[in-house]
């Protein structure tokens, strides 16, 4: 597959170069808008070639080569940026993000993914309650970025009682950072009408105590029973959230992203920004396909016609080409809703033995095959959440049936793929399936060595976060940060998939390298975060690498991530972000 893609990339590159290399008319001004020179221009082309200079005109790349050669593109109005040896590379493509939730989190009661005790958590929420006392007694309280696997002591399981102890009458909703578990207080349960008699909704679980009463923990689709009662934000609220998210993405160097489960509100907000010329990244949206859907095609097509911006242009726009499906939940204890081929282990009599729990499976194989076929027939690329090894197999089986039915041009993806049976690893390349991976998870942390490893056992643990196995088998890996499931910190994520280590300041640094055979090389990690993401989102002819004729979506870094000590990659700062030849982020003092 790598050779096939290299040949394809070379053909595209050659065609674009030829188109932009035709002789200019006599007396034509060929000067560039920008010339970046004296740098380490890492192109991520078919050869991962490195050059000294790059020129941009009209939002596109018109030259990549030596500093001497770039002088021919320098005119009186050209902005010349002396990189002084700094690294310039393609902008990042985040193929799985929840930017509206991320933007909301930057504006809400934020637990900041921190390890903490229940009492410390209550103190943060109580402080927020005091600051917003004018919203008593009925204003909903949204608490975000709860890192439930890091609650101390390890293994602590919260309930509504932990929130009921707060000094408030307001309904409280605490969203876990993994996006699958919600904790609510008794007031929220009452407003949602959730009682012992309430049945689990499709694709969700209401956790209950020994008497059958709801505990306040809601898994996956059950969260919607409560969140449906929260008043909808206004259009202006959504615009503020979208602008906040875009600024955060630009600061990380993200020039293209995909909203992994797009709401109508998100589509409206980003379309408004696009119409105003204020969109600072190329925005893709995956539309939800529900377990209750029989034929989502007509609905998907109506939404595409309403919001899709058409072909990729210099000016960033809106693309609606993807459909999001969920097969299972998460691996981490205590939820353990990811679907496994063999049961989770349980600790009994000083031994870990097979238990009875195998996770949740929201679709049958036949149901998944049928719905994927309908999504493909409508011309959408399926993007399937599959974390457990059984869920991954179900997704791959559905894609195999899709290919057999003749859908050769569809670009399917599996999001997360945290546990993959070795027999299924080569199927990603064979079926041309992109693995959109959350690199943040590939390190020792509460959600890995504590909340997953003991419950899988040594044999399956070797297959956890299998980026290395997928890459060596010729599979395509892309970056999917899943923000705000994890912090928006793309460079720590890239560092993590290269080293498989925790931060040196983390108490989990003592575990050293986690499953070292699953590490990626630096070149493979950067390709995943750029060109492979562009392929996943059907932009590879336009972005993802720095080649003549392609769009000028690029970033300048404060360090050379191909050469610095690997742990220092996490400290990378983006000095400049450019989208379609327009600077959308610049750190003060750089290229002023």
Secondary structure, DSSP 8 states (H G I E B T S, - for coil): -HHHHHHHHHHHHHHHHHHH-S---TT-----SEEEESSEEE--STT--EESEEEEETTEEEEEE-HHHHGGG--TT-EEEE-TT-EEEE-EEEEEE-HHHHHHHTTSEE-TT--EEHHHHHHHHHHHHHHTGGGTTT--EEEEEE-GGGEETTT----HHHHHTSS--S-EEEEETTSSEEEE-HHHHHHHT--TT----TTEEEEE-TTS-EEEEEEEGGGHHHHTTS----HHHHHHHHHHHHHHHHHHTEEEEEEEEE-HHHHHHHHHHHHTT---SEEEEEEE--TT-S--HHHHHHHHHHH---S--SS--EEEEEEEEE-----STTT--S--SS--EEEETTEEEE-S------S-HHHHHHHHHHHHHTT-EEEEEE-SHHHHHHHHHHHHHHHHTT--S---EEEE--B--HHHHHHHHHTT-EEEE-GGGSSSSIIIIITTHHHH-HHHHTTBT-HHHHHHTT-EEEE---TTSS-S-HHHHHHHHHH----TTSGGGGG-SSSGGG---HHHHHHHHTHHHHHHTT-TTTSSS--TTSB--EEEESS-TTTS-GGGGGG--EEEEEETTEEEEE-TTS--
